[in-house]
Amino acid sequence: MRHCGTKQIETERLILRRFVIGDAQDMFNNWASDSDVTKFLTWPAHPAVEVTKAIIAGWVERYSKDDFYQWAIVPKDLSEPIGSMAAVEIKEAINAAHIGYCIGKKWWHQGYTSEALKAVIDYFFDEVGADRVEARHDTNNPHSGMVMKKCGMQYEGTLRMGDRNNTGICDASYYGILRGER
């Protein structure tokens, strides 16, 4: 793959950009402190904005690496981040990226996550040269799978008791899309 790091991506309604330390309060308020948002994630809700600041500081430092991909999801009409999307794993041996995402509850079911995921899939195929993009979700969170389907990803199977998140051990449904399938 031709790693090029987290570059800004623009869609019809969104700017996907790098996080800056100044995003900490919005991230904390809009999703990171909400246990409903983090319920099916692998990291717990942030108890204080200082935790959010420390995490963003780590991301800002890692932006210097060409194989680090972490975007703030920012609606053009709001100018503050409402969620995040990242390559949570890069699989060099098979030219693949595993994508994870979350968005604040106030913006659920408005198409923002699908719009962002579609743009990130295109970025990995067109800019990075990936051959495969994949994602997974807890089977108790079917809306996440609907986002994946909406972006052209195909259901590939469920690993029973194959993952762990804030609810404990869970079943994980996997979705993928190959370069030639979009």
Secondary structure, DSSP 8 states (H G I E B T S, - for coil): --------EE-SSEEEE---GGGHHHHIIIIIT-HHHHTTSSS---SSHHHHHHHHHHHHHHTTSTT--EEEEEETTT-S--EEEEEEEEEGGGTEEEEEEEE-GGGTTSSHHHHHHHHHHHHIIIII--SEEEEEEETT-HHHHHHHHHTT-EEEEEEEEEEEETTEEEEEEEEEEEGGG-
